[in-house]
């Protein structure tokens, strides 16, 4: 999928939860299963942005930093 197609998809999604999910998914590179397992407690403010902690493939936990634009 081209970047312009993804941008158009995100723009056409109503603002709010669904658009935030798509932006997070696209910019973070996390897997669908990791995205589905996220809870509010996995998100921590960090400076101008934030960090999400994901539990993923192979039982590994990793931190993903997000820029303030997405946060």
N, C-alpha and C positions, 0 to 999 in steps of 0.2 A: 504494500500500500504506500503510495506517495505521501510525503509530508503535507502537501497541499490538500490531499483528500482527507487526511486526519484532521487538519485545521478546519476544513469545511464541516466535517462531521461534528466536531466539538462546537463550532459556532451555531450549528442548527439544533443543538441539544438545548432544551430549556435551562436557564441559569438555575443554580442551586446544587442540590446533591448530585444529580446525574452528571452535570457538567464537571463538577469537582472530581468525581470518580474517574471520568475519562481523562481529565488533565493529569491526575496523579498517575494513573495507569500508563499513559503514554510517556510522561517525562521521567518516571522513576525506573522503568524497566523491570518492575516486579511481575511475577507470574500471576495468572488469574486466580489460582488457588491461594496465593499469598494475599492478594487483594481481598478476596472473599472472607478470609480469616481475620482481617484487621478489625480492631476495636478502638474506641477513643483513647483507651489507656496506652495504645501503641504509638500515639502521637505526642511528641514533646516539643515545646517551643525551645528554640535554640538561636539566640541572637535575633537577627532580622527574619530568619526563616524558621525551620524546624527539622525534626528528625522523626522518621517512622521506623519502628522495629518490626521486622518481618521474620516469621518462622517459616522456613522454606524447605526445599528439596534436600533430601539426605539428613533431615533433622537439624539443619544448621540455622542459627539465628544470626541475622545481620542487620546493621543499621543503614538506613538510606537517608542522606541529607537532602532537604528540599530548599530551594531558593524562596525568597520572600514572595515572589510573584505567584508561586503555586500555593505556598503556605497560606 
